[in-house]
Amino acid sequence: MKTQFTGFHPVRRDRLIQDARHDPYQAKHKPSEPTVCPQCGAVFHEGRWQWMEKPAQANEEKCPACRRIHDEFPAGFVTVGGPFFKEHSEELLHQIRNEEARAKAEHPLKRIMKIEDQDNGILITTTDIHLARGIGEALHHAHQGELAFHYNEQENLLRVVWER
């Protein structure tokens, strides 16, 4: 796999990505508590967005994930392809959705934005670089294949490529 992206550098799979730059979709100030996202219902409580029942008299403000989705500005891209994908697409899509559900259950800001068909596979866009990485690692763990990470520090953007 020799995929190259302009402005990106490869990342070793055994290293965490250090967010060198502040994510422009993270608020410059913490919302007052409690705040609820009018779109998805996530609640900002105890310093983070979480799933819980909407408190009475909660303020309303769109969460960073809903703002990214509205602006169509992903943080992560996962390209999944190869002959194995063509033969097992339904199973792999189910696994991808399960990985999103697992991550989103604890972290409401980790979501899949879109899954688009491409010539030799699919392109998944995510609201969070860590979800993109998690999807790639889950596919690799379950099915091996080739996995590569490419990180652009200036844009806080991760591209993951998995194929088999």
Sequence and secondary structure as in RCSB ss.txt:
>XXXX:A:sequence
MKTQFTGFHPVRRDRLIQDARHDPYQAKHKPSEPTVCPQCGAVFHEGRWQWMEKPAQANEEKCPACRRIHDEFPA
GFVTVGGPFFKEHSEELLHQIRNEEARAKAEHPLKRIMKIEDQDNGILITTTDIHLARGIGEALHHAHQGELAFH
YNEQENLLRVVWER
>XXXX:A:secstr
     TT EEE TTS     S  TTS SS   SSEE TTT  EEETTEEE     TT EE   HHHHHHHHT  S
EEEEEESHHHHHHHHHHHHHHHHHHHHHHHH TT  EEEEEEETTEEEEEES HHHHHHHHHHHHHHH  EEEEE
EETTTTEEEEEEE 
